[in-house]
C-alpha cells in the first residue's frame, strides 16, 4: 500500500470518466480511470517526479459490471505515455498526447483501449 508520506507534494489522484460520444450521448459514469500521478503547477504530468517515483504512478481502469484492471503509468523512450497492466505490450493502453495534456477538471483526455480511441473527461484532481 502506498503511504501518502512516501509521495512528493506533486502527486494527485485524478479521476477520468468516459465522455459523451455517439454510443454514450450522456457519457458513461461507470467507466473510467483513477490515476495516481505527479502533476506540475499547470496540471501536466511531472516527468522528473515520475522518474524518481515511478513505482507509485498507478492506474486503475474500471467499467460497468465490475471489470477492473490495475497497472502503472509508463513512458516509452520516445516519450509516449501509456498504461501498463501486465508484462508485454498486448494489454497496453496508449494515452493520446498525455504529455501535453493538462489534468484539470473539465479537460478531456483520450486513451487507446481495445484498438479504439476513447475520450474521457477529468472529473476530479485531489491530493491522495
C-alpha positions in Angstrom: 0.0 0.0 0.0 1.3 3.5 -0.9 1.6 5.8 2.1 0.9 9.5 1.5 4.2 10.3 3.2 6.1 8.4 0.5 4.8 10.7 -2.2 6.0 14.1 -3.3 3.7 17.1 -2.9 3.0 16.9 -6.6 1.2 13.6 -6.6 -2.6 13.8 -7.3 -5.5 11.4 -7.5 -7.1 12.0 -10.9 -10.5 10.6 -11.9 -11.3 10.3 -15.6 -14.8 9.3 -16.7 -15.9 8.3 -20.2 -17.0 11.4 -22.0 -20.1 11.6 -24.3 -19.8 10.1 -27.7 -22.2 8.6 -30.3 -22.6 5.4 -28.3 -22.9 7.2 -25.0 -24.6 10.6 -25.6 -24.6 11.5 -21.9 -21.2 9.9 -21.1 -20.7 6.8 -19.0 -20.0 7.5 -15.3 -19.4 3.8 -14.6 -16.4 3.6 -16.9 -13.1 5.4 -16.5 -9.7 5.6 -14.8 -8.3 6.5 -11.4 -4.7 7.7 -11.7 -2.1 8.4 -9.0 0.3 10.7 -10.8 2.7 13.6 -10.2 1.5 16.9 -11.8 3.2 20.2 -12.2 1.6 23.6 -11.3 -0.2 23.6 -14.7 -1.7 20.1 -14.2 0.7 18.4 -16.7 2.5 15.2 -15.9 5.7 15.9 -14.0 8.4 14.0 -15.7 11.1 14.3 -13.1 8.8 13.2 -10.3 7.6 10.3 -12.4 11.3 9.2 -13.0 12.1 9.2 -9.3 8.8 7.8 -8.0 7.8 5.5 -10.9 6.6 2.7 -8.7 4.0 4.9 -7.2 2.5 6.0 -10.5 -0.6 3.8 -10.7 -3.7 3.4 -12.9 -7.0 1.6 -12.2 -9.4 1.1 -15.0 -13.0 0.5 -14.1 -16.1 -0.3 -16.1 -19.7 -1.3 -15.8 -20.1 -4.8 -14.4 -17.2 -4.6 -12.1 -14.4 -5.1 -14.6 -11.3 -3.6 -13.1 -7.6 -3.6 -14.0 -4.7 -2.1 -12.1 -1.4 -1.2 -13.6 1.3 1.5 -13.9 1.8 4.7 -15.8 4.8 4.1 -18.1 6.6 6.0 -20.8 8.4 4.8 -23.9 11.9 6.0 -24.8 10.3 8.2 -27.5 8.1 10.0 -24.8 4.8 8.2 -25.4 2.8 7.7 -22.1 0.9 4.5 -21.7 -0.9 2.4 -19.1 0.8 -1.0 -18.5 -1.2 -3.8 -16.8 0.9 -6.9 -17.4 4.2 -8.0 -18.9 4.4 -7.4 -22.7 2.6 -4.9 -24.9 -0.6 -6.7 -25.8 -2.6 -5.1 -23.0 -1.0 -1.6 -23.0 -3.3 1.4 -23.4 -1.7 4.3 -25.1 -2.5 7.8 -24.0 -3.0 10.2 -26.9 -0.6 13.2 -26.2 -0.8 12.7 -22.4 2.5 14.5 -22.1 0.8 17.6 -23.5 -2.5 17.4 -21.6 -3.5 19.4 -18.5 -5.2 17.2 -15.9 -7.6 19.8 -14.6 -11.4 19.3 -14.1 -13.4 19.6 -17.3 -10.5 18.9 -19.6 -10.5 15.9 -22.0 -8.0 13.1 -22.4 -8.0 10.3 -25.0 -6.8 6.7 -24.5 -6.5 3.9 -26.9 -8.4 0.9 -25.4 -9.2 -2.3 -27.3 -7.9 -0.7 -30.5 -10.4 2.2 -30.2 -9.6 5.7 -29.1 -12.0 6.8 -26.3 -12.3 10.2 -24.8 -12.5 10.8 -21.0 -13.2 13.9 -19.0 -11.2 14.9 -16.0 -13.8 14.8 -13.2 -11.6 15.5 -10.1 -8.0 16.2 -9.2 -7.1 16.0 -5.5 -4.3 15.2 -3.1 -4.2 11.5 -2.2 
